[in-house]
Amino acid sequence: QVQLQESGPGLVKPSQTLSLTCTVSGGSITTNSYYWSWIRQPPGKGLDWIGYITYSGNTYYSPSLKSRTSMSRDTSKNQFTLQLSSVTPEDTAVYYCARFSDINYSYKYWGQGTQVTVSA
């Protein structure tokens, strides 16, 4: 069974860069048809899709966040990362990594989420 685990600092200062890592077990991030995604949920709000990095390393980001978003991967560690620059308190959210399948068009596997608070 595929498992995803987010890790990174829970507190980030305004104007700094939020950096998170998702460690994947039970499946390879290079397996065809899978998109490794970052999604967040601000307090009291719905899910907000950030972007993904594909099995081949291509990235695609939400237009609203594209200018501040960078995703990468380390295939040797079976990890992918999120960097969100110039953060403000509006970026405070629970951040999730998840696997999207372009076969089933679904997010079957999710990490448990990690709270990130942007505050001085």
C-alpha positions in Angstrom: 0.0 0.0 0.0 1.2 3.5 -0.9 1.9 5.8 2.0 2.8 9.5 1.9 4.3 11.5 4.8 4.8 15.2 4.9 7.6 16.8 6.8 9.0 20.2 7.4 8.8 23.2 9.7 5.4 24.0 11.3 6.2 27.7 11.6 7.5 30.0 8.9 8.1 33.7 9.1 6.5 36.1 6.7 8.5 36.8 3.5 10.4 33.5 4.0 10.1 30.3 2.0 7.9 27.4 3.1 9.7 24.1 2.4 8.0 20.7 2.7 9.0 17.2 1.8 6.8 14.3 1.0 8.3 10.9 1.5 6.6 8.1 -0.5 6.7 4.4 0.4 5.1 1.4 -1.1 5.4 2.8 -4.6 7.8 4.7 -6.8 7.3 8.3 -7.7 8.6 7.5 -11.2 5.8 5.0 -11.9 3.9 5.9 -15.0 0.5 7.6 -14.7 1.0 9.2 -11.3 1.1 12.8 -10.4 2.6 13.8 -7.1 0.6 16.7 -5.8 0.5 19.3 -3.1 -2.8 20.5 -1.7 -3.5 22.8 1.2 -6.5 23.7 3.4 -6.5 27.1 5.1 -8.4 27.2 8.4 -12.2 27.3 7.8 -11.8 26.9 4.0 -11.8 24.2 1.4 -9.0 22.4 -0.3 -6.7 24.5 -2.4 -4.7 22.8 -5.1 -1.1 23.9 -5.4 0.4 21.8 -8.1 2.1 18.6 -9.0 5.2 17.0 -10.2 4.7 14.0 -12.6 6.3 10.6 -12.7 8.6 12.0 -15.4 9.5 15.2 -13.5 7.3 17.7 -15.2 5.6 20.3 -13.0 2.4 22.2 -13.2 1.3 24.8 -10.7 -1.9 26.6 -9.8 -2.0 29.9 -11.8 -2.6 31.8 -8.5 0.5 30.4 -6.9 2.8 29.7 -9.9 5.0 32.7 -9.4 5.9 31.6 -5.9 5.9 27.8 -6.3 8.6 25.3 -7.0 8.4 21.6 -6.9 11.2 19.1 -7.2 11.9 15.5 -6.5 14.7 13.1 -5.4 14.0 9.8 -7.1 16.8 8.1 -5.1 15.0 9.0 -1.9 11.5 8.6 -3.4 10.7 12.1 -2.2 9.2 15.2 -3.7 9.3 18.7 -2.3 7.4 21.9 -2.2 8.8 25.4 -1.9 6.5 28.3 -1.6 8.3 31.6 -1.4 7.4 35.0 0.0 4.8 33.6 2.3 2.2 35.7 4.2 -0.3 34.7 6.9 -2.7 33.9 4.1 -0.5 30.9 3.4 -1.3 29.4 6.8 -2.9 26.0 6.2 -2.7 22.3 6.6 -0.5 21.1 3.7 -1.1 17.7 2.2 0.8 15.6 -0.3 -1.3 13.2 -2.4 -1.0 10.9 -5.4 -3.2 11.7 -8.4 -3.8 9.0 -11.0 -4.5 10.0 -14.6 -6.0 6.6 -15.1 -8.7 6.9 -12.4 -8.6 10.7 -12.1 -8.6 10.4 -8.4 -6.5 11.0 -5.3 -6.5 7.7 -3.6 -3.5 8.2 -1.4 -2.9 11.2 0.9 -0.5 12.1 3.6 -1.9 12.9 7.0 -1.3 16.6 6.5 1.0 19.0 8.3 0.1 22.3 9.8 2.1 25.2 8.6 1.6 28.6 10.3 3.0 31.8 8.9 3.7 34.2 11.7 6.4 36.5 13.0 
